């Protein structure tokens, strides 16, 4: 293979890579430009989220941390305590 042929192949390959990148960029821009549709439920019709009281939230957090640290028995015990309240 002579040097000119090798150079031509490299240039051709680089051009294909550039076109592929350009195509990906165009697709990404299309998704960014899409407008979001209007929400199906109006704001007035939304039901407010029910929240736990502070004590229950604290216990849930404690159970979560116990589970995250691998103390599963403690987490289960705390959750059972929450259920009985």
SVG drawing of the C-alpha trace seen along z (x, -y; Angstrom):
<svg xmlns="http://www.w3.org/2000/svg" viewBox="-60 -25 64 34">
<polyline fill="none" stroke="black" stroke-width="0.4" points="0.0,0.0 1.6,-3.3 1.5,-6.3 -1.0,-8.2 -3.5,-5.4 -3.0,-5.1 -3.5,-8.8 -6.7,-8.7 -8.1,-5.9 -7.3,-7.8 -9.0,-11.0 -12.0,-9.0 -12.2,-7.4 -11.9,-10.7 -14.7,-12.2 -17.0,-9.3 -16.3,-9.8 -17.0,-13.5 -20.3,-12.8 -21.4,-10.3 -20.6,-12.8 -22.6,-15.5 -25.6,-13.1 -25.5,-12.3 -25.3,-16.0 -28.3,-16.8 -30.3,-14.1 -29.4,-15.4 -30.5,-18.9 -33.8,-17.6 -34.6,-16.1 -33.7,-19.4 -35.9,-21.5 -39.0,-19.4 -41.7,-21.2 -43.3,-19.6 -47.0,-18.9 -49.4,-20.5 -49.9,-18.5 -52.9,-16.2 -54.1,-17.2 -54.6,-20.9 -53.0,-22.3 -56.3,-22.9 -57.2,-19.2 -53.9,-17.9 -54.3,-16.1 -51.9,-17.3 -49.4,-14.7 -50.0,-13.4 -47.1,-13.7 -46.0,-11.7 -45.7,-13.6 -42.2,-14.5 -41.8,-11.6 -42.6,-9.0 -40.4,-10.7 -37.5,-10.6 -38.1,-6.9 -38.2,-6.2 -34.9,-8.0 -33.4,-6.0 -34.6,-2.7 -33.3,-3.7 -29.8,-4.5 -29.8,-1.2 -30.6,0.7 -28.0,-1.2 -25.3,-0.4 -26.2,3.3 -28.1,3.5 -31.2,5.1 -32.6,6.5 -32.6,3.0 -34.2,1.6 -37.0,4.2 -37.6,3.5 -37.9,-0.2 -40.3,0.4 -42.4,2.7 -42.5,0.0 -43.7,-2.5 -46.5,-0.1 -47.8,0.3 -48.1,-3.4"/>
</svg>
